[in-house]
Amino acid sequence: MKIRATIFIVSVFLHFGKILFAQGNNSDLIPPQVEIAGTQLLKIHSSIVDQEYDLYINLPRFFNDTSKTFPVIYLVDAQWDFPLLNAIYGEQYYDGFLPEAISIGITWGGENPNYDDLRRRDFTPTKIRQDSFSGGAEKFLSFIKDELIPFVDSKFKTKPDERTLMGSSLGGLFTLYAMFNETDLFNHYVLTSPAIGWDDGIINSYEKKYSEEGSEIPVKLFMAIGEYEYVKGFQDFAENLEEKNYKGLEMKTRVLDGIGHSGTKAEGYTRGLQFVFEKTPFVVNHDILDKYSGSYQVNPSFKIIIYRDSEYLIAETPFNGKIILYPESEKDFYVKGQYLRVHFKDDESGKITGFRVEYFGGGETVSKIN
């Protein structure tokens, strides 16, 4: 009786085991992975590094407009930070801080890449005795210059004179290394928590060599560090750059309150992109600004009053109160913190007839009534 019972139990176990095994191998029951909408993956093999790289790509909203070309934002450590960049870009574009741009995240391809080892290989400029993987930044930078950028430029409608490089930690160290060794390759550099202490502060030697050979760094540079990191070393490095008074260098630094090493990227990348893409102030003659003063009819129940206040225009609306219109040309104006642009129109005699307003998701033409 015991033997029969045992056989029955084993049979039941095997039966349900087969069912569970079948369920475990049923791909229909495996939840799909989350993908970032609107992005794509390309692969490139570097003969310089002898490495396959994955490129995570996000194209701008109006990429299919054949009349446009776009700046490119290059980000290292895409395996971790591309979703963050994608979110930051979308938010800042919506708020009017960033232009339409192509985002390219760079990471390592192949089967089961060891990110820690590969980061130390590609991002560090010198080999140190205690790390056999280190010291490959020169090759990685050559890959970016001679293989990656030509590849991207051949596939997408890019602006060759508008490139941004971003990185954090060892990626921040590499970003500085790139600035001192291939300065003109990018015109914007954004980095957080740079590993300035690598190899006894070797990045200072690259800066010193650069200063001995030239006096210009015609780029925008943003650097941030967390309050709980080694702030003094960061500040000493930044102060040294300021004291050199490099021609063309626009630099901004920030110590982020209450933040540690890994947490600097969200705010740091946001502030950095805002800074490097900040519009250059444009001054319009007061007589021209005064021409735009008057009343504008949006619809029968909605009227806007515009007048000059010093170097700007003020638009008064029934709902939003006073809005400052900042000039970017004699006829084009924008609002900070909003995707809102205004282009004034005139007739053949130069009389202002109205304006075209563009906002996120649409636009309309508004007539001047007096």
PyMOL commands that set and color helices and strands:
alter all, ss='L'
color gray80, all
select helices_A, chain A and resi 2-24+27-29+78-94+115-123+137-155+170-181+183-185+198-213+231-244+264-276+286-291
alter helices_A, ss='H'
color red, helices_A
select strands_A, chain A and resi 39-46+51-58+70-76+102-108+158-168+188-192+220-226+250-256+294-299+302-309+312-317+321-327+332-334+340-346+352-359+362-368
alter strands_A, ss='S'
color yellow, strands_A
deselect
rebuild
show_as cartoon
